[in-house]
Amino acid sequence: MKSIQSALLATSLLGMTSAHAEPTGLLYGKLSGDTAFDRAWSAFTLHKDEDNQILQEFNLQGRLQLQSIYGESNGQSFNTSDYKDAGNDETVWGEDVEARRARFGFKSKWFQVFKFDGLINVDTDGMDNTGSDTLYKDLYELFVTYAPSDAFNLSVGKTKTRFTREQETSSNNILTLERSLVSNTLHAGELTGIWTSGKGIKGGWLYELGIYGNDRQREFTDGDGGEIMLAKIGYDYAEKVGLDSAVASIHYMTNSDPGFKPSNTPEYTTGTSPSFESAIAVTNEISQGRFGLMSDIVFASGDDALGQSDVMGISLIPSYFIADGLQIVGRLQYATSDDTNDLRTSSRYERLESADTRGDKYTSAYLGLNYYMHGHKLKLMNGVEFSKMDGGDYSGFTYMSGLRFSF
């Protein structure tokens, strides 16, 4: 990591000093924007100069997402301090505030056609699992992209795999505090691979195709597990129907080694690959004026050797701006499995007070209110979700409140 940082710094300085036109950015004392918020956020752009033949842009990027919860199930209550006591003390500040996500990194554009981006997860308690002082938890993303046009991008490195429209939407921009059950169940994590994508083809077609090692590691793949293949095809039909935005797509994912879990190291706990051999998602997202609607319909084929049956899920997320900067958001979820006990309630936060977290039919309804102070870059979110797991004993609600900050 240190060699990457040194090389990046040296090349950045070379690019900045060889500019042909007047550059902008914090390094030159030139902020931009019409409002105080715009100018403040423009400080994260260190260098921008489209005429520079080496380095066109270098920005800092990051996010801090804080939240607190309270819930009840079958007459028992739970809150953020219970989540802390359940083995999550390193992410909870005090007793009531969870540092849900903390990331820091950069994004840059080089030689007109290359992009180099990176993000780390920050260890918010300042130490790893062995007690050593560190702010570095793990590498979230680090990849380089060759992008000669919108129609063809080729990337290699580590990135988040984005299956379903909910996972395609950055955590900076999601409208609910947590994603849906099936979306999280099928999420493969941040993986090392190679992928290509494009959009705007023949008026509106878009695609993505990638192959990744399925082992979730602190940095890059060890190659000990299997492979995940993710393919997408979609169409932007907004112009055809006169909407502000409208994109429909089909996602297909396969996993050659479901349930694979790399060996743990003392300072880092790895994740397990989803227990499904294949999955398909049909997605759609539209917006018009103040109204928006996102939908995911998902089918997944479970791995019999792991005792996982097939699952199906539907998620609908309507939204409406009732005033400038004030948005009401809903979500309806339905998920079912072929066999009993092959669904499980969300680890955030429904497992805290439920003795039997598994079942075969899950339904939930979410109602939230978001207040945007500077778009998705600074917002307050509040929501309550009512959920029930048939076949298990969870039936209750979770109230969530959070602050989202990103740059």
C-alpha positions, 0 to 999 in steps of 0.5 A: 500500500505504501508503494502505491501511495508514493507512486501516486503522489509522485505522478500527481505532482508531475501532472500538476506541474505540467499543466498548460492552462490555468488549473483549479482546485484547493491546491491552487486556492480556487474554490467553485460553486454558487452557494456556501455548501458548493464552495465548501465541498469543492475543497475536496477537489485538489486539482482539476485541469482538462487541458493537462495531458497527464492528470486531469482531475484529482479528488478526495472522496469519503463518507461518514454515516452515523445512526441510532436505533430502537426496536421491539419484537414480541414484547421485548425491546432492543437498541443501539447499545444491545447491538454494541453488546452483540459483538459490535463494540468497535463500531458503536460510539458510546452507547447510542451512535453506530458509525455505520460506514466510515470510508476515505480515499481518492478518485482521479483521471489520467491521460484523458482515458484512465481513471484510478480510484480507491477507498479504505474502510476506516477503523472507527475505534482506532485499533484492530482486533489485536489491539494495535493502533490503526485507522486502516480496517480494510481496502474497500475499493482500488481499481483502474479503469480504461474509459475511451468512451461511455460505450466501453469501460474496462476495469481491473482491481477490487470493487463492490459487486453490485447485484440488484438495483439497490446494491447498484445505488451507492450507500451515499444515495440510498433512500432507506437507512438499510437495504432490503433483506434479499438484496443483502442476502445475495450481496457477494461483497467487495471482490477482486476481478476484471469487468467491462461496462458501457452505456448510451449504445444505440440510443439507450442500451447499457451492459456490464460483464465481470468475473471475480474471485469469490473470496472476501479478503482484507486487500486482494484475492488469494485465489483459493475460492471459486469465481463469481460471474456477474452480467447485466443488460439494460435499457434507458427508456426515459426519452421514449416515454417522456420521463426524467429518468427510466432504466430497466435491466436484467442482472444474472450472477453465478457462483462456482463455490457458494458458501466459501469463507477464507481463513480468518487472520487475527486482525481481520474477519472475512465474510462468507460467499452467498450460499446460492449457485445462481441468481437473476434480478429484474430491476426498474427505476423511474423518476418524474418531477418529485416522484420516484420508484425503484423495484427489484424482483429477484430469484436465486437458486440455493446450494443443496449441499449447504442446505439452502433452498431457492428464494424469491424476493420483491422490493418496491421503493416509492418516494416523493418530495413533499417540499424542497429538500424534504422527501417521504420514502416507502418500501414494501418487501416480500421474500419467500424460500422453498424450504422452512428456515431458509430465510433469516432476519437482518443482522441489522437489527432484527436478530437482537431480540428474536430467539428464532430468526429463521423462517420461510416467508418475510414481509416488511413495510418501511416509512421514512422521511429524509431531509436534504441539506446539501443533496445526498452529500449531507442529509438526515434520515429517519425511518421505521420498518415493520417486519414479520418472519413466518416460520420464526418468531420475529414480529416487530418494528425497528426505528432508525435515525441517521446522518449521512455525510459524503464528499 
